[in-house]
Amino acid sequence: MHRHGETGRRLPFVVPGVALLAAAGLLAGAAALPRAGAEPAPAAGHHSITGQVYAGYQGWFSAEGDGSPVNQWRHWNGSQPSPGNQTFEMWPDMSAYPDSAHFPTGYAGLGNGDPATLFSSYSTEVVDQHFSWMREYGIDGAALQRFGQDMVVPERKEQRDAITAMARDAAEDHDRGFYLEYDISGLTDENVEETLRNDWTESVNGTLGLPDSPSYAHEDGRPVVAVFGFGFSNRPGSAETALRVVEWFQEQGAYVIGAVPSGWRTEANSKPGFTPVYRAFDMISPWFVGSQGDLTPTLEADRDDLASRGQDYLPVIYPGFSWANWNGGERNQIPRAGGEFLWQQAVNVRSLDIPQAFIAMFDEYDEGTNIAPAASDSSMIPTDQYFQTTSSDGVFTSPDFYLRLAAHASRMITGDEPLETEIPVPLSEGPVFFRTGLEADVDAQPTWTDTPGPGGTANVTGPEGEGGPTLRVATGTDQRGGRSALRLRGHAPQPDHSYAYMAAFDVHIPVSAGTRLSYDFLPKNEGGRQIAVDFVLSDGTTLRDSAATTTEGVDMHPAAPKGTVGEWTTIVSEFGPELAGTTIETILIGYDRNQATGDFDAFIDNLEITVD
């Protein structure tokens, strides 16, 4: 939502303007009116806001040729996205969208060879997919964002109304709750009050009929509406204007949420004189995006202050943040930490018995706060442009990991699941359980370097005859389809049995009959041909001693030579039947050779463990 850093660590702030324009589009002429012929549905008020966890829903992406009233690229960029020409941080996982929702970009293909395409939100199929994910994974609903700029520019308002109608229909179809959240960015002191009143009366309750939807959230029988921006120093509206707006919504029978600065309670980072406004809201939702420290004291003080006046509390939690592709600066600026960052926030909320929260955001690929599926690794992003992935913290996580994590966090907050300090969600549920091209900032990285693992070493030294064998990520010209690969190097000084089993990745991967391994392999010398990927399993067994073979019938034991010196080949092993029922705990890179001396040196790249 481009609402950054209101307390704790402050993030740079974008002046309201083009960066906040809501976009979206694929279905030309999409109706903004209620659906004709819809089946009778439960009465309004079936969904509430307290005791629930909703995610903010932008719905603002559009593309040239999508048939929308705007009909141009927005939020991915102002023109066709291409290398160096983008305003978003995370690349979406496009695999679930229909062909009609894929719009070509100016990037090279993805690492897996697929074309680099992006979706438009102006599509019933796209919006339906988003709400289908909410239902599938257990997200209670969406706070539909409604931006000030959209309401004062006719074609943008037409587009926003159409997407809102799509979201309403999808929420009903998938029995998800939704409510409207106004973002007053782009409005002025002079027009903010009139614009909100007119829109709520004429569009929201008029042509769109949102509060009449059986999926529209109600609290105490009142339709929920949120307003983001009052009290922020860079948003319009005096305290007097803001108070009139809040009271007007309440006079219309609405339950009003104030999305306010994080320091609202003491006006620490607020316009002065807004305390009466904050106390007028039915619920307060401080904007914590940008804060990284322990917010427990703030949460507790907020909760108690509000409870003393009978107001409700809606804390904001988020998975991480970065905008290096848009505003420069460091990559992965507020790291997701493999889900630990979001989970700890949820633990803090639950520990204080606050039974609801707001997740920022569902589809905010712009600043890397999305929980919607995103590219997991270098194979799913363009080869000629950096994008953050779900594995940018160095640990492989699947594209849907943050949806699964957010769902469990939601249920923990609402009390439907127990408080757990440790993440209860596996990093992947397949079909890809592990994949890395070893590329910096986007791929899983070795847990260990130069570290003997189970199996140890014998009769080996380092590549120069000193120290021990080295296993490291190497960059240069020898890599396969990228800049980086794993390289195991060493020397066998005596013609005895020599071996080196080096720990590479700490994992937890269940094995079934359909599990398979593949990796690209480049031996640099004859000794390097006796290097192979190996596993240590939960029962103490190993891949090398399992009798598993490659698809060409070569034993997976490193002692069985593989590949051709100086040439890349792909090693594939359908090892599942031999090890089904166990769990891979450690991925090793092993060297094993008898009755030979000399160097051993090989590269391994594009390591992948999947299940059919």
C-alpha positions in Angstrom: 0.0 0.0 0.0 3.0 2.2 0.1 2.5 3.1 3.8 5.9 2.8 5.2 7.8 2.8 8.5 5.7 4.8 10.9 7.6 3.7 13.9 10.8 1.9 14.8 12.9 1.7 11.6 11.7 4.3 9.2 11.6 3.4 5.5 11.8 6.0 2.8 8.4 7.3 1.8 7.1 7.8 -1.7 5.3 11.1 -2.3 1.7 10.2 -3.3 1.5 10.1 -7.1 1.9 7.6 -9.8 3.3 5.0 -7.4 -0.1 4.8 -5.7 -2.3 4.6 -8.8 -4.6 1.6 -8.6 -4.4 -0.4 -11.7 -5.7 -3.7 -13.0 -7.3 -5.3 -16.0 -8.0 -8.1 -18.3 -11.8 -8.4 -18.8 -13.0 -5.6 -21.0 -16.2 -4.0 -20.1 -16.5 -5.8 -16.7 -19.7 -4.8 -15.0 -19.5 -2.9 -11.8 -23.1 -3.7 -10.9 -24.4 -6.5 -8.7 -24.6 -9.8 -10.6 -27.9 -10.5 -12.3 -29.6 -13.8 -11.5 -27.4 -14.6 -8.6 -28.6 -17.4 -6.3 -30.1 -16.3 -3.0 -27.5 -16.0 -0.3 -27.3 -15.7 3.5 -28.2 -12.4 5.0 -25.6 -9.6 5.2 -23.5 -9.9 8.4 -22.4 -13.5 7.9 -18.8 -12.4 8.1 -17.3 -10.2 10.9 -14.0 -8.5 11.6 -13.3 -9.3 15.2 -12.0 -12.8 15.8 -10.9 -12.9 12.1 -7.7 -12.2 10.1 -8.1 -10.4 6.8 -5.4 -9.6 4.3 -5.2 -6.3 2.4 -6.0 -6.7 -1.3 -4.6 -4.2 -3.7 -6.0 -5.5 -7.0 -4.2 -2.8 -8.8 -2.0 -4.5 -11.5 -2.8 -3.8 -15.1 -1.2 -4.4 -18.5 -1.3 -2.8 -21.9 -3.9 -4.8 -23.9 -5.9 -6.0 -21.0 -9.0 -4.3 -22.2 -9.5 -2.3 -19.0 -10.5 1.4 -19.0 -6.9 2.3 -18.2 -5.5 -0.3 -20.6 -1.8 0.3 -19.8 0.9 -1.1 -17.6 0.5 0.0 -14.0 2.2 -1.1 -10.7 4.4 -3.6 -12.5 5.7 -0.3 -14.1 4.3 2.6 -16.1 5.4 1.0 -19.4 6.2 -2.5 -20.4 8.4 -4.0 -17.7 11.8 -4.9 -18.9 15.3 -5.1 -17.4 15.9 -2.0 -15.2 12.4 -0.8 -15.9 10.2 -2.1 -13.1 8.6 -1.0 -9.9 8.0 -4.3 -8.2 10.2 -6.5 -6.0 8.8 -10.1 -6.1 7.9 -12.0 -9.2 4.5 -13.7 -9.0 4.1 -17.5 -9.5 2.2 -17.4 -12.8 1.6 -21.1 -13.1 -2.1 -21.1 -11.8 -3.4 -18.4 -14.2 -5.0 -19.1 -17.5 -3.2 -18.2 -20.8 -5.5 -15.2 -21.2 -4.1 -13.7 -18.0 -0.4 -13.8 -19.2 0.9 -10.5 -20.7 4.3 -10.5 -22.3 7.1 -8.4 -20.8 10.5 -7.2 -22.1 12.5 -9.6 -20.0 14.4 -12.7 -21.2 12.8 -16.0 -20.3 12.6 -17.4 -16.9 15.4 -19.7 -15.6 13.2 -22.7 -16.5 12.8 -21.5 -20.1 9.2 -20.3 -19.7 8.4 -16.8 -21.1 8.4 -14.0 -18.6 4.7 -12.9 -18.4 2.7 -11.0 -15.8 -1.0 -10.9 -14.9 -3.5 -8.1 -14.9 -5.9 -7.7 -12.0 -8.7 -6.7 -14.5 -9.7 -10.3 -14.9 -12.5 -12.4 -13.3 -10.2 -15.4 -13.6 -7.3 -13.7 -11.8 -9.4 -12.3 -9.0 -11.3 -15.5 -8.6 -8.0 -17.4 -8.3 -6.9 -15.0 -5.5 -10.1 -15.6 -3.5 -9.9 -19.3 -4.3 -6.5 -19.4 -2.7 -7.9 -17.6 0.3 -10.5 -20.3 0.7 -8.1 -23.2 0.0 -5.5 -22.0 2.5 -7.8 -20.6 5.1 -7.5 -16.8 4.9 -10.7 -15.3 6.3 -11.1 -12.6 3.7 -9.8 -9.4 2.1 -9.8 -5.7 2.9 -10.4 -4.3 -0.6 -8.3 -1.2 -1.1 -10.0 1.9 -2.6 -7.6 4.7 -3.4 -8.1 8.4 -3.4 -6.6 8.9 -6.9 -9.0 6.4 -8.4 -12.1 8.2 -7.2 -11.2 11.5 -8.9 -10.1 10.2 -12.3 -13.0 8.7 -14.3 -11.3 5.9 -16.1 -9.5 4.8 -12.9 -12.7 4.8 -10.9 -14.4 2.8 -13.6 -11.6 0.3 -13.5 -11.5 0.2 -9.7 -15.3 -0.3 -9.5 -15.1 -3.2 -12.0 -12.3 -5.0 -10.0 -14.2 -4.4 -6.8 -17.3 -6.0 -8.3 -15.1 -9.0 -9.4 -13.7 -9.3 -5.8 -17.3 -9.1 -4.4 -18.4 -11.9 -6.6 -15.3 -14.0 -5.9 -15.8 -13.5 -2.2 -19.3 -14.7 -2.4 -18.4 -17.7 -4.6 -15.7 -18.8 -2.1 -17.4 -17.7 1.1 -14.7 -15.2 2.1 -15.4 -12.1 3.9 -14.5 -8.6 2.6 -14.8 -5.0 3.5 -13.7 -1.7 1.9 -10.6 0.2 3.0 -10.2 3.8 1.8 -6.7 5.0 1.3 -6.9 8.8 1.1 -3.5 9.2 -0.6 -3.8 11.5 -3.6 -6.8 13.4 -2.2 -6.5 17.0 -0.8 -7.6 18.8 2.3 -10.3 20.4 0.2 -11.8 17.2 -1.4 -11.2 14.3 1.0 -14.4 14.7 3.0 -16.7 15.2 0.0 -15.0 12.4 -2.0 -15.4 9.8 0.7 -19.0 10.7 1.4 -20.0 10.7 -2.3 -18.3 7.5 -3.0 -19.8 5.6 0.0 -23.2 6.9 -0.9 -23.3 6.7 -4.7 -20.9 3.9 -5.5 -20.4 1.6 -2.5 -24.0 1.6 -1.4 -25.4 2.6 -4.8 -24.2 1.0 -8.0 -22.0 -1.6 -6.3 -24.3 -2.4 -3.4 -21.3 -3.9 -1.4 -22.8 -3.9 2.1 -25.8 -5.9 0.8 -23.4 -8.8 -0.2 -23.6 -11.8 2.1 -19.8 -11.7 2.2 -19.5 -8.1 3.3 -18.1 -7.9 6.8 -20.4 -6.6 9.5 -19.6 -5.9 13.2 -22.4 -5.5 15.6 -24.8 -5.5 12.6 -22.9 -2.6 11.0 -21.0 -2.7 7.7 -17.3 -2.4 8.2 -15.3 0.4 6.5 -11.7 1.4 7.1 -10.0 4.7 6.4 -6.2 4.7 6.0 -4.3 8.0 6.2 -5.8 10.3 8.8 -3.1 11.5 11.2 -0.2 10.8 8.8 1.9 13.8 8.2 1.9 13.2 4.4 -1.8 12.5 4.0 -4.6 15.1 3.7 -7.2 16.1 6.2 -7.1 18.2 9.4 -8.2 16.8 12.7 -11.6 18.6 12.3 -12.2 17.2 8.9 -11.1 13.7 9.9 -13.5 13.7 12.9 -16.4 14.8 10.8 -15.7 12.0 8.3 -15.5 9.3 11.1 -18.7 10.6 12.7 -20.5 10.8 9.3 -19.7 7.1 8.5 -21.0 6.1 11.9 -24.2 8.2 11.3 -24.6 6.1 8.2 -24.6 3.0 10.4 -21.0 1.9 9.6 -18.4 0.3 11.9 -15.3 2.4 11.2 -11.7 1.2 11.4 -8.9 3.8 11.6 -5.7 2.7 9.9 -3.4 5.2 11.6 0.2 6.0 12.4 1.9 3.4 14.7 2.5 6.1 17.3 -1.2 7.2 17.4 -1.6 6.6 21.2 1.0 9.3 22.1 0.9 11.2 18.8 4.6 10.2 18.5 4.6 10.1 14.7 1.3 11.7 14.1 0.0 15.1 13.2 -0.7 17.0 16.4 -4.3 17.2 17.7 -5.6 13.9 16.3 -6.2 12.2 19.6 -10.0 13.0 19.4 -10.1 11.4 16.0 -8.4 8.2 17.1 -10.7 7.9 20.0 -13.7 8.3 17.7 -13.0 5.2 15.6 -14.6 1.9 16.5 -11.4 0.1 15.9 -7.8 1.2 15.6 -5.3 -0.5 13.3 -1.8 1.0 13.6 0.5 0.7 10.5 3.4 -1.3 11.7 5.0 -2.1 8.3 8.6 -1.0 8.6 8.9 -1.9 12.3 11.4 -4.7 13.1 11.9 -4.7 16.8 9.8 -6.4 19.5 6.5 -4.6 19.4 5.0 -6.5 22.4 5.1 -3.5 24.7 3.4 -1.3 22.1 0.8 -4.0 21.4 0.0 -4.4 25.0 -0.2 -0.7 25.7 -2.4 -0.1 22.6 -4.7 -3.0 23.6 -5.2 -1.8 27.2 -5.7 1.9 26.2 -8.4 0.9 23.6 -10.1 -1.5 26.0 -10.4 1.2 28.6 -12.7 3.1 26.2 -14.4 0.1 24.6 -12.6 0.3 21.3 -11.3 -2.7 19.3 -7.8 -3.3 18.2 -6.5 -4.6 14.8 -2.7 -5.1 14.8 -0.9 -5.2 11.4 1.5 -8.0 10.7 3.5 -8.5 7.5 6.0 -11.0 6.0 8.9 -8.7 5.1 9.7 -5.7 3.0 11.9 -4.6 0.2 11.8 -2.2 -2.8 15.3 -2.4 -4.3 13.9 -2.7 -7.8 11.8 0.5 -7.4 13.7 2.8 -5.2 17.1 1.2 -5.0 18.8 0.4 -1.8 19.6 -3.0 -0.3 17.9 -6.2 -1.5 15.7 -8.1 0.9 15.7 -5.0 3.2 13.5 -6.4 5.9 14.1 -10.2 5.5 11.4 -12.7 5.8 13.8 -15.0 7.6 12.2 -18.1 6.1 8.9 -17.1 7.7 10.2 -16.5 11.2 9.6 -12.7 10.9 5.9 -13.1 10.2 5.4 -16.0 12.6 7.0 -14.1 15.5 4.6 -11.2 15.0 1.7 -13.6 15.1 3.0 -15.2 18.3 3.2 -11.7 19.9 -0.4 -10.9 19.0 -1.7 -14.3 20.2 0.4 -14.0 23.4 -1.6 -10.9 24.3 -4.9 -12.5 23.5 -5.7 -10.1 20.7 -8.0 -12.3 18.6 -7.7 -10.5 15.2 -5.1 -9.0 12.9 -4.6 -7.5 9.5 -2.0 -9.0 7.1 -0.2 -6.6 4.9 -0.7 -7.6 2.2 -2.1 -10.3 -0.1 -0.9 -9.2 -3.5 1.6 -6.4 -2.8 4.4 -7.6 -5.1 5.6 -4.0 -5.4 7.3 -3.9 -2.0 7.7 -7.6 -1.3 5.0 -7.8 1.3 2.8 -10.3 -0.6 1.7 -13.6 0.8 0.2 -14.6 -2.6 2.4 -17.2 -4.4 5.7 -15.9 -5.7 8.7 -17.3 -7.5 10.6 -19.6 -5.3 14.0 -19.5 -6.9 16.1 -18.5 -9.9 14.3 -21.0 -12.1 11.1 -18.9 -11.8 12.4 -15.4 -12.5 13.8 -13.8 -15.6 17.4 -14.5 -16.3 18.3 -10.9 -17.0 16.8 -9.1 -13.9 16.9 -9.6 -10.2 13.7 -10.2 -8.3 13.3 -11.3 -4.7 12.1 -14.9 -4.3 10.6 -16.8 -1.4 14.1 -18.4 -1.1 16.0 -15.1 -0.9 16.8 -15.8 2.7 19.0 -18.8 1.6 16.5 -21.5 2.5 14.3 -23.1 -0.2 10.6 -22.3 0.4 7.8 -23.2 -2.0 5.8 -20.5 -3.9 2.8 -21.0 -1.6 4.7 -21.1 1.7 3.6 -17.7 2.9 -0.1 -18.5 2.2 0.3 -21.7 4.2 2.1 -19.8 7.0 -0.3 -16.9 7.1 -3.2 -19.3 7.3 -1.7 -21.1 10.4 -0.8 -17.7 11.9 -4.4 -16.6 11.4 -5.8 -19.6 13.1 -3.3 -19.2 16.0 -4.3 -15.6 16.5 -8.0 -16.3 16.5 -7.5 -19.2 18.9 -8.6 -21.9 16.6 -5.1 -23.4 16.8 -2.8 -23.5 19.9 0.0 -21.0 20.5 3.2 -22.4 19.0 6.5 -20.5 19.2 8.0 -22.7 16.4 6.7 -22.6 12.9 4.5 -25.6 12.4 4.4 -25.4 8.6 6.9 -27.3 6.3 8.9 -25.2 3.9 7.4 -27.1 1.0 4.7 -29.7 0.5 5.8 -30.5 -3.0 5.8 -31.3 -5.8 9.2 -29.5 -5.6 10.7 -30.1 -2.1 14.1 -28.5 -2.8 15.6 -26.6 -5.7 18.6 -24.3 -6.0 20.7 -22.9 -8.8 23.0 -21.5 -6.1 22.5 -17.9 -7.3 23.1 -15.3 -4.7 20.1 -13.4 -3.2 17.5 -15.7 -4.9 18.4 -19.3 -4.3 18.9 -21.6 -1.3 22.5 -21.5 -0.2 24.6 -24.2 1.5 24.1 -24.5 5.3 27.7 -25.4 5.6 30.9 -24.8 3.6 34.1 -26.8 3.9 32.5 -29.0 6.6 32.8 -32.8 6.7 29.4 -34.3 7.3 28.3 -37.8 8.4 30.7 -40.2 6.7 33.7 -37.9 7.3 36.9 -37.9 5.3 39.9 -40.1 4.9 43.2 -39.8 2.9 42.3 -36.4 1.5 43.7 -32.9 1.7 42.7 -29.6 0.3 43.1 -28.8 -3.4 46.7 -27.5 -2.9 47.7 -30.4 -0.7 47.1 -28.5 2.6 44.1 -28.4 4.9 40.9 -30.3 4.0 38.7 -30.6 1.0 36.6 -27.5 0.1 32.9 -27.3 -0.8 31.9 -23.8 -1.7 29.7 -21.8 -4.0 31.9 -20.9 -7.0 31.2 -18.2 -9.6 32.7 -18.0 -13.0 32.4 -19.4 -16.5 31.9 -23.1 -15.5 28.4 -22.7 -14.2 25.3 -24.2 -15.9 22.8 -21.5 -16.8 23.8 -19.0 -14.2 26.7 -17.4 -12.4 27.0 -19.9 -9.5 27.4 -23.6 -8.7 28.7 -25.8 -6.0 32.3 -26.9 -6.3 34.0 -29.8 -4.4 37.8 -29.9 -4.7 40.5 -31.8 -3.0 43.5 -34.1 -3.4 44.1 -37.8 -2.6 47.8 -38.1 -1.7 48.0 -41.9 -1.3 46.7 -44.8 -3.3 44.5 -45.9 -0.5 40.7 -45.6 -0.1 40.1 -41.9 -0.2 36.8 -40.2 0.5 35.2 -36.9 1.6 31.6 -36.6 2.5 30.9 -32.9 2.9 27.8 -31.4 4.5 25.9 -29.0 2.2 22.2 -28.5 3.1 20.2 -29.0 6.2 16.7 -30.1 5.0 13.7 -32.0 6.1 12.3 -33.7 3.1 9.9 -36.7 3.3 10.6 -39.5 0.8 7.8 -41.4 -1.0 8.0 -43.9 -3.8 7.7 -41.0 -6.4 10.6 -38.9 -5.1 13.4 -38.2 -7.5 16.7 -36.3 -7.6 18.3 -34.4 -10.5 21.3 -32.2 -10.8 23.7 -30.9 -13.4 27.2 -32.3 -13.2 30.6 -31.2 -14.5 33.6 -33.2 -13.5 36.8 -31.3 -14.2 39.1 -34.3 -13.9 38.9 -38.1 -13.6 38.8 -37.9 -9.8 35.8 -35.5 -10.2 33.8 -38.2 -11.9 33.7 -39.9 -8.5 31.8 -37.0 -6.9 28.0 -37.3 -6.4 25.1 -35.9 -4.4 24.4 -38.0 -1.3 21.8 -37.9 1.5 21.7 -38.8 5.2 18.2 -40.0 6.1 16.3 -39.9 9.4 16.9 -43.6 10.1 20.7 -43.1 9.6 20.8 -44.7 6.2 22.3 -42.9 3.1 21.6 -42.6 -0.5 25.0 -44.0 -1.4 24.3 -47.3 0.4 20.6 -47.7 -0.8 21.4 -49.4 -4.1 19.6 -46.5 -5.9 20.8 -45.8 -9.4 20.7 -43.1 -12.0 18.1 -43.5 -14.7 20.9 -44.9 -16.8 21.6 -47.6 -14.3 24.7 -46.2 -12.7 24.9 -46.7 -8.9 24.4 -43.4 -7.0 27.4 -44.2 -4.8 30.1 -41.6 -5.5 32.5 -44.5 -6.1 30.7 -45.3 -9.3 32.1 -42.8 -11.9 29.6 -40.5 -13.6 29.6 -38.0 -16.4 32.3 -37.0 -18.8 35.3 -34.9 -17.9 34.8 -31.3 -19.2 31.2 -31.8 -20.1 27.9 -30.9 -18.3 25.5 -33.8 -18.0 22.3 -34.1 -16.0 22.2 -36.8 -13.4 18.7 -38.2 -12.5 17.9 -40.8 -9.9 14.4 -42.1 -9.2 15.5 -43.2 -5.7 12.1 -43.1 -4.0 11.4 -46.8 -3.9 14.6 -47.5 -2.1 14.1 -44.9 0.6 10.4 -44.4 0.8 9.1 -43.7 4.3 12.2 -42.0 5.5 13.1 -38.3 5.6 16.2 -36.6 4.1 17.9 -34.6 6.9 21.2 -33.7 5.2 22.3 -33.3 1.6 25.9 -34.2 1.2 28.3 -33.8 -1.7 30.5 -36.9 -1.6 33.8 -38.0 -3.2 34.8 -41.7 -2.9 37.7 -43.5 -4.8 39.9 -46.5 -4.4 43.5 -47.2 -5.3 44.2 -43.8 -7.0 45.9 -40.6 -6.2 45.5 -37.1 -7.5 43.0 -34.2 -7.6 39.3 -34.4 -7.5 37.2 -31.5 -8.8 33.6 -31.2 -9.9 30.8 -28.7 -10.2 27.1 -29.4 -9.2 24.3 -27.0 -10.2 20.5 -26.9 -10.4 20.0 -29.4 -7.7 16.4 -30.5 -7.4 14.4 -32.9 -5.3 10.8 -33.5 -6.5 7.9 -35.9 -6.2 5.7 -37.2 -9.0 
